């Protein structure tokens, strides 16, 4: 009998399944559009049993909501320039750039439609990031987290969902400037 330790795969099977499913959703949304994607299609593309997908997410709406926030990783470094206004502008640019990708925008639309009465992961993650930015400047911050969400995130998400052509290279700077007007 061998006494060598059992070698574990980094991330294990569940991480591999998660990555396969997320990639499958992104590919299918890009090919067919969000409204034509089904869990059996995703499972087939990902090479997993549909029960694995249902067990992890429960339903299509929950899965789409989760996937909508996956690529904008909450663990990525948040801009830190030494100036709240600059940090918020760069942060807004990242969000806009992410959702400028048509597939990411389509997945966000699906996630927003499926959020229902619960706070979506997208909003929860952006709220946490806004909190980190505001708290970094402590008492010297002229803004609250809610003001950042209402003044930056909400207009970006609204435009991604309803007016995608209205976002451009100046949008982050313009929205941040409006947020700081009169402060």
Secondary structure, 3 states (H helix, E strand, C coil): CCCCCCCCCCCHHHHHHHHHHHHHHHHHHHHHCHHHCCHHHHHHHHCCCHHHHHHHHCCHHHHHHHHHHHCCCCCCCCCCCCCHHHHHHHHHHHHHHHHHCHHHHHHHHHHHHHCCCCCCHHHHHHHHHHHHHHHHCHHHCCCCHHHHHHHHHHHHHHHHHHCHHHCCCCHHHHHHHHHHCCC
